[in-house]
Amino acid sequence: MKENIAPDDLERVKLLDIVAKKGLRELTLVQLSRLQKLVAKKDYSHSKKAQKSKMKLLVKINVAIYETEEGRQGI
């Protein structure tokens, strides 16, 4: 079954699993940037609810990237 899943999808799921269990603060700046690219690339247009969740997650990732780069902790 794994041969049908793209490597990018596996990486996205792995990173999202870390976020779900431990939060965005557990990811490095490189991992956050990679997750941002992978989530932005994924097409969720088939589901309005999934698309909305994607946008919310991208906002949270952007905030986490900003906080990591600036050395701040806000949200």
Contact map, one row per residue, 1 for C-alpha under 8 A:
111110000000000000000000000000000000000000000000000000000000000000000000000
111110000000000000000000000000000000000000000000000000000000000000000000000
111111000000000000000000000000000000000000000000000000000000000000000000000
111111000000000000000000000000000000000000000000000000000000000000000000000
111111101100000000000000000000000000000000000000000000000000000000000000000
001111111100000000000000000000000000000000000000000000000000000000000000000
000011111110000000000000000000000000000000000000000000000000000000000000000
000001111111000000000000000000000000010000000000000000000000000000000000000
000011111111100000000000000000000000010000000000000000000000000000000000000
000011111111110000000000000000000000000000000000000000000000000000000000000
000000111111111000000000000000000000000000000000000000000000000000000000000
000000011111111100000000000000000010011000000000000000000000000000000000000
000000001111111110000000000000000000000000000000000000000000000000000000000
000000000111111111000000000000000000000000000000000000000000000000000000000
000000000011111111100000000000100010000000000000000000000000000000000000000
000000000001111111110000000000000010000000000000000000000000000000000000000
000000000000111111111000000000000000000000000000000000000000000000000000000
000000000000011111111111011000000000000000000000000000000000000000000000000
000000000000001111111111011000000000000000000000000000000000000000000000000
000000000000000111111110000000000000000000000000000000000000000000000000000
000000000000000011111110000000000000000000000000000000000000000000000000000
000000000000000001111111110000000000000000000000000000000000000000000000000
000000000000000001111111111000000000000000000000000000000000000000000000000
000000000000000001100111111000010000000000000000000000000000100100000000000
000000000000000000000111111100000000000000000000000000000000000100000000000
000000000000000001100111111100000000000000000000000000000000000000000000000
000000000000000001100011111111110000000000000000000000000000000000000000000
000000000000000000000000111111110000000000000000000000000000000000000000000
000000000000000000000000001111111000000000000000000000000000000010011000000
000000000000000000000000001111111100000000000000000000000000000000000000000
000000000000001000000000001111111110000000000000000000000000000000000000000
000000000000000000000001001111111111000000000000000000000000100110000000000
000000000000000000000000000011111111100000000000000000000000000010000000000
000000000000000000000000000001111111110000000000000000000000000000000000000
000000000001001100000000000000111111111000000000000000000000000000000000000
000000000000000000000000000000011111111100000000000000000100110000000000000
000000000000000000000000000000001111111110000000000000000000000000000000000
000000011001000000000000000000000111111111000000000000000000000000000000000
000000000001000000000000000000000011111111000000000001000100000000000000000
000000000000000000000000000000000001111111100000000001000100000000000000000
000000000000000000000000000000000000111111100000000000000000000000000000000
000000000000000000000000000000000000011111110000000000000000000000000000000
000000000000000000000000000000000000000111111100000000000000000000000000000
000000000000000000000000000000000000000001111111011001000000000000000000000
000000000000000000000000000000000000000000111111011000000000000000000000000
000000000000000000000000000000000000000000111111000000000000000000000000000
000000000000000000000000000000000000000000011111111000000000000000000000000
000000000000000000000000000000000000000000011111111100000000000000000000000
000000000000000000000000000000000000000000000011111110000000000000000000000
000000000000000000000000000000000000000000011011111111000000000000000000000
000000000000000000000000000000000000000000011011111111100000000000000000000
000000000000000000000000000000000000000000000001111111110000000000000000000
000000000000000000000000000000000000000000000000111111111000000000000000000
000000000000000000000000000000000000001100010000011111111100000000000000000
000000000000000000000000000000000000000000000000001111111110000000000000000
000000000000000000000000000000000000000000000000000111111111000000000000000
000000000000000000000000000000000000000000000000000011111111100000000000000
000000000000000000000000000000000001001100000000000001111111110000000000000
000000000000000000000000000000000000000000000000000000111111111000000000000
000000000000000000000000000000000000000000000000000000011111111100000000000
000000000000000000000001000000010001000000000000000000001111111110000000000
000000000000000000000000000000000001000000000000000000000111111111000000000
000000000000000000000000000000000000000000000000000000000011111111100000001
000000000000000000000001100000010000000000000000000000000001111111110000000
000000000000000000000000000010011000000000000000000000000000111111111000000
000000000000000000000000000000000000000000000000000000000000011111111100000
000000000000000000000000000000000000000000000000000000000000001111111111110
000000000000000000000000000010000000000000000000000000000000000111111111100
000000000000000000000000000010000000000000000000000000000000000011111111000
000000000000000000000000000000000000000000000000000000000000000001111111000
000000000000000000000000000000000000000000000000000000000000000000111111100
000000000000000000000000000000000000000000000000000000000000000000111111110
000000000000000000000000000000000000000000000000000000000000000000110011111
000000000000000000000000000000000000000000000000000000000000000000100001111
000000000000000000000000000000000000000000000000000000000000001000000000111
